[in-house]
């Protein structure tokens, strides 16, 4: 098996979930109670530093920060890596071009999964950086899948709940219902047939595969499945 590298800390709750899901994934592959698990290198970045750089529009500096972190993962012996968050993927192409370590994209993995479900139109929720920067649209358009984002007031609300609650490990039923209400209205108006949980904290709140009678695409689990596939690939 290949050694897995995870760029974590974006945020920490999701990074812990990645590790658990990776181990659980290999438990399913193991036979006769085998304790065979892959070697995993996790490097946890300072989330506030990265987010502040994005807030200030210093995308190039943010890119170099994550590249330097991925190079540390490479020096630790990883054969490939994955960025355990959706937001940094707005810089994915720039990051990949500046590191020799192959990266498994959460966005590309999700687009492939959506295509397999024959999804035609998805609503994307995540950080404001994810909802406003169009990088999901760029990737999903190659699969002929439309991406819909909430209106500006809803974007601000979702982003606020994300950074003031979910990223701190706070999961409120009222917030869950609030977001579901937003999604219900979008489904009614836009005829979307899936929701992309475009922040790796959201699957910790929306734990079922379906709500509102449509699939909620768990980007963490989709990414983990792609990481495992790469790990065992010969």
C-alpha positions as semicolon CSV with decimal commas, in nm:
position;residue;x (nm);y (nm);z (nm)
1;X;0,000;0,000;0,000
2;X;0,102;0,358;-0,059
3;X;0,164;0,597;0,229
4;X;-0,121;0,850;0,257
5;X;-0,065;1,217;0,325
6;X;-0,344;1,433;0,464
7;X;-0,323;1,811;0,485
8;X;-0,547;1,872;0,784
9;X;-0,653;2,140;1,029
10;X;-0,896;2,300;0,784
11;X;-1,075;2,242;1,020
12;X;-0,966;2,005;1,292
13;X;-1,307;1,839;1,344
14;X;-1,308;1,724;0,983
15;X;-0,947;1,606;1,002
16;X;-1,036;1,373;1,288
17;X;-1,331;1,249;1,080
18;X;-1,099;1,177;0,786
19;X;-0,879;0,958;1,002
20;X;-1,175;0,763;1,143
21;X;-1,326;0,714;0,799
22;X;-0,995;0,597;0,652
23;X;-0,950;0,338;0,928
24;X;-1,312;0,223;0,895
25;X;-1,268;0,194;0,520
26;X;-0,972;-0,039;0,561
27;X;-1,155;-0,242;0,825
28;X;-1,405;-0,329;0,552
29;X;-1,122;-0,436;0,323
30;X;-0,939;-0,644;0,582
31;X;-1,011;-1,015;0,603
32;X;-1,018;-1,250;0,904
33;X;-0,972;-0,972;1,157
34;X;-0,650;-0,847;0,999
35;X;-0,500;-0,531;1,149
36;X;-0,361;-0,415;0,816
37;X;-0,389;-0,037;0,791
38;X;-0,196;0,208;0,574
39;X;0,076;0,441;0,694
40;X;-0,076;0,790;0,719
41;X;0,100;1,124;0,754
42;X;-0,123;1,406;0,881
43;X;0,003;1,763;0,885
44;X;-0,233;2,004;1,059
45;X;-0,206;2,366;0,946
46;X;-0,306;2,683;1,130
47;X;-0,656;2,741;1,002
48;X;-0,679;3,106;1,110
49;X;-0,362;3,189;0,916
50;X;-0,499;3,037;0,595
51;X;-0,847;3,190;0,626
52;X;-0,705;3,534;0,709
53;X;-0,493;3,522;0,393
54;X;-0,803;3,445;0,186
55;X;-0,998;3,724;0,358
56;X;-0,718;3,965;0,265
57;X;-0,712;3,846;-0,096
58;X;-0,359;3,711;-0,059
59;X;-0,424;3,393;-0,254
60;X;-0,066;3,360;-0,374
61;X;0,067;3,373;-0,018
62;X;-0,201;3,124;0,090
63;X;-0,097;2,893;-0,194
64;X;0,268;2,902;-0,091
65;X;0,173;2,836;0,271
66;X;-0,013;2,516;0,179
67;X;0,256;2,412;-0,069
68;X;0,519;2,439;0,206
69;X;0,300;2,223;0,430
70;X;0,252;1,961;0,159
71;X;0,628;1,951;0,103
72;X;0,663;1,861;0,472
73;X;0,419;1,575;0,414
74;X;0,632;1,463;0,119
75;X;0,951;1,472;0,328
76;X;0,774;1,259;0,589
77;X;0,739;0,983;0,329
78;X;0,391;1,015;0,180
79;X;0,344;0,882;-0,173
80;X;0,047;1,109;-0,245
81;X;-0,167;1,356;-0,052
82;X;-0,515;1,498;-0,013
83;X;-0,625;1,833;0,123
84;X;-0,890;1,752;0,385
85;X;-1,116;2,048;0,313
86;X;-1,312;2,196;0,024
87;X;-1,219;2,565;0,053
88;X;-0,844;2,523;-0,023
89;X;-0,939;2,358;-0,352
90;X;-1,001;2,703;-0,495
91;X;-0,618;2,702;-0,513
92;X;-0,588;2,336;-0,612
93;X;-0,437;2,378;-0,959
94;X;-0,181;2,630;-0,834
95;X;-0,088;2,408;-0,539
96;X;-0,052;2,096;-0,757
97;X;0,168;2,283;-1,004
98;X;0,410;2,376;-0,723
99;X;0,451;2,036;-0,559
100;X;0,578;1,702;-0,686
101;X;0,342;1,505;-0,464
102;X;0,029;1,386;-0,652
103;X;-0,290;1,525;-0,498
104;X;-0,635;1,363;-0,490
105;X;-0,896;1,634;-0,550
106;X;-1,211;1,640;-0,338
107;X;-1,394;1,837;-0,609
108;X;-1,305;1,601;-0,894
109;X;-1,393;1,300;-0,676
110;X;-1,731;1,454;-0,594
111;X;-1,805;1,534;-0,958
112;X;-1,738;1,173;-1,056
113;X;-1,963;1,050;-0,774
114;X;-2,241;1,287;-0,880
115;X;-2,211;1,169;-1,238
116;X;-2,254;0,808;-1,126
117;X;-2,576;0,910;-0,951
118;X;-2,693;1,070;-1,277
119;X;-2,729;1,404;-1,103
120;X;-2,803;1,699;-1,332
121;X;-2,819;1,995;-1,096
122;X;-2,669;2,035;-0,746
123;X;-2,692;2,308;-0,487
124;X;-2,356;2,376;-0,326
125;X;-2,320;2,481;0,038
126;X;-1,989;2,551;0,208
127;X;-1,778;2,846;0,310
128;X;-1,835;3,172;0,125
129;X;-1,503;3,110;-0,052
130;X;-1,635;2,778;-0,183
131;X;-1,976;2,910;-0,284
132;X;-1,848;3,228;-0,451
133;X;-1,530;3,130;-0,637
134;X;-1,664;2,901;-0,909
135;X;-1,412;2,619;-0,879
136;X;-1,686;2,358;-0,825
137;X;-1,863;2,492;-1,134
138;X;-1,544;2,457;-1,342
139;X;-1,501;2,091;-1,251
140;X;-1,868;1,987;-1,254
141;X;-1,931;2,147;-1,593
142;X;-1,696;1,888;-1,743
143;X;-1,948;1,626;-1,627
144;X;-2,239;1,834;-1,764
145;X;-2,367;1,898;-1,410
146;X;-2,504;2,238;-1,311
147;X;-2,401;2,397;-0,981
148;X;-2,647;2,625;-0,801
149;X;-2,544;2,842;-0,505
150;X;-2,766;3,020;-0,252
151;X;-2,838;3,391;-0,280
152;X;-2,601;3,637;-0,112
153;X;-2,790;3,670;0,221
154;X;-2,805;3,291;0,253
155;X;-2,435;3,262;0,165
156;X;-2,348;3,503;0,446
157;X;-2,572;3,318;0,691
158;X;-2,432;2,974;0,606
159;X;-2,076;3,106;0,625
160;X;-2,146;3,264;0,965
161;X;-2,289;2,942;1,107
162;X;-1,998;2,748;0,964
163;X;-1,721;2,953;1,122
164;X;-1,897;3,047;1,446
165;X;-2,034;2,700;1,518
166;X;-1,937;2,400;1,307
167;X;-1,566;2,477;1,281
168;X;-1,565;2,498;1,663
169;X;-1,732;2,160;1,698
170;X;-2,072;2,313;1,780
171;X;-2,362;2,138;1,607
172;X;-2,706;2,281;1,682
173;X;-3,036;2,132;1,573
174;X;-3,169;2,484;1,510
175;X;-2,883;2,553;1,267
176;X;-2,942;2,222;1,090
177;X;-3,311;2,307;1,045
178;X;-3,225;2,660;0,935
179;X;-3,000;2,532;0,657
180;X;-3,250;2,265;0,557
181;X;-3,513;2,539;0,521
182;X;-3,284;2,731;0,286
183;X;-3,220;2,418;0,082
184;X;-3,590;2,333;0,069
185;X;-3,666;2,674;-0,086
186;X;-3,384;2,636;-0,340
187;X;-3,506;2,289;-0,433
188;X;-3,853;2,429;-0,493
189;X;-3,731;2,722;-0,703
190;X;-3,444;2,561;-0,895
191;X;-3,547;2,193;-0,927
192;X;-3,210;2,071;-0,802
193;X;-3,171;1,696;-0,755
194;X;-2,880;1,682;-0,505
195;X;-2,699;1,883;-0,238
196;X;-2,320;1,903;-0,217
197;X;-2,197;1,926;0,141
198;X;-1,910;2,145;0,026
199;X;-1,750;2,179;0,366
200;X;-1,607;1,876;0,540
201;X;-1,773;1,984;0,866
202;X;-2,123;1,959;0,718
203;X;-2,128;1,575;0,713
204;X;-2,083;1,589;1,090
205;X;-2,420;1,767;1,105
206;X;-2,601;1,606;0,810
207;X;-2,529;1,243;0,891
208;X;-2,792;1,081;0,667
209;X;-2,743;1,010;0,298
210;X;-3,069;1,183;0,203
211;X;-3,274;1,480;0,321
212;X;-3,561;1,654;0,143
213;X;-3,596;1,336;-0,070
214;X;-3,267;1,401;-0,252
215;X;-2,908;1,278;-0,195
216;X;-2,673;1,489;0,016
217;X;-2,325;1,430;-0,126
218;X;-2,085;1,376;0,163
219;X;-1,762;1,521;0,024
220;X;-1,558;1,378;0,312
221;X;-1,670;1,019;0,250
222;X;-1,638;1,059;-0,127
223;X;-1,284;1,194;-0,082
224;X;-1,191;0,916;0,161
225;X;-1,313;0,653;-0,086
226;X;-1,093;0,809;-0,357
227;X;-0,795;0,821;-0,118
228;X;-0,836;0,453;-0,032
229;X;-0,860;0,363;-0,400
230;X;-0,534;0,549;-0,467
231;X;-0,368;0,393;-0,164
232;X;-0,427;0,035;-0,276
233;X;-0,368;0,100;-0,645
234;X;-0,067;-0,088;-0,780
